[in-house]
């Protein structure tokens, strides 16, 4: 029982410990002060608290905060009614957004908080613990700036101080973390620049600068870094301005590269933007080294003029992105979607910003930047995939080239050997054949079959030598304009009896008007070799289809059979001397076929699937029949 009681007691203690602070802080719901009064501080006027008389103050609220200072003002007093705070154990107040460099908070004559900045960044936050007081009191806040705006935006929230402290951080920390991630990515990309080709570096560096400066803008646009690192606030504000001056020239350069310089006006505007950004950087340096002495001209150059320039740039990019996307380029469409999102959100931000007299807090552009980054990653992934595909394709082409080079070297050796030996061997063979025929006529019938066998073998050797000579010297004696349909009809007539003997159906079909340059006898020799190979591969009940048609500037002839087919390794060796899939084949016939088609400026390739058949695809350059006939007629005349 004792262990069980101890566990129950511990559970009750934990339950009360968890509930106690929640109960204390939940005694009252958060209160938001939405209405207050303001009093502008003249440039040369006193900083003392003005009289509480009604005529000295103007009404303001979250819908009309009146943050734009009248000319000749340097700040504003804010008077607000603080509700009773005794319902909270540890009350506090939070202003999520206000424009101020110097902040002073008073309750009556008592100074509750004083914060000063030595730099011009005016986006600020205020959190302050207050004493639990049962009655309503007046709170006075003095905001001083060097710019044109000062005041409270969005009201003041009254709640438990611990809850407000979490809210103080949580509202802006996502921007800081997101900006840090993007900036880190841009820095890593910039470090990797050295691994790229020189022609790719400029575009890559501009993309790195876009990521790096975008991340820095997201970090330094948040008030948190200026609150927690106040001693570096001046440097942070300079980095914010410098990032903005670098981002937009980098962005417009990257987009111009994507457009490939197709829009001259956009390219000229890029030069102008880069020049003006360089002017802004120079103005920033002057402003920094003079400790803010020339704030007015710097503010005019870097805020007003540069802001309208950004707005014009976003509208221009939006228009050109739509035009470029309509042209159908996939990468352009993807990038245009990202640029469209950034341009729409950025333009909306800028329009609202100026229509609200610069009281609006820019935030939509962050979503646009994230969308743009996503599209850039998609484009990068697509380019990597395309590069990988090109690499694989290049490897295949290189392998094919090496195979062809090896084949060419072998063929050259055989060609030289055939040219030197064939003539010397043919003459003795013919003499030997003649003597064998003579002896055969004088011998008895018993030895005649042996003489016939010897004669046939000599004829086979002579045919091989003829193939060698054809391969060694494939030049055609007479080149003329051939009608492929007519040539195929002749080949069909020659091959039909042989196909019938093999039990194979031979089907020819040809598009009319297919003219090309070649030699009729050599063409027949090449096609007869290909069709004979198909006949021997199909056997009985086979089918061979010979189809001819034009495709662009080529004549395509397909010889397709339903034979036994070949493996990829066998296809790769076709045309190599002495390689054959037939038991008694030499491979010379197909070798000669390759050479004949090559001399006719054609090409041949084979596709085959085992047990399904083989297809030979032969290409010849198409000739214009009418033009060739006119030229031949003119020559004859």
Helices and strands as residue ranges (DSSP letters): H 2-25, E 31-33, E 35-42, G 54-56, E 58-61, E 73-82, E 91-99, E 102-107, E 110-115, E 123-129, E 137-144, E 151-153, E 156-160, H 161-191, G 192-195, H 198-220, H 224-228, G 230-232, H 233-259, H 264-289, H 295-299, I 300-305, H 306-325, H 330-355, H 364-442, H 445-472, E 480-483, H 484-502, E 504-510, E 515-518, H 520-538, E 542-551, E 554-561, H 568-573, H 588-599, E 603-609, E 613-621, H 625-636
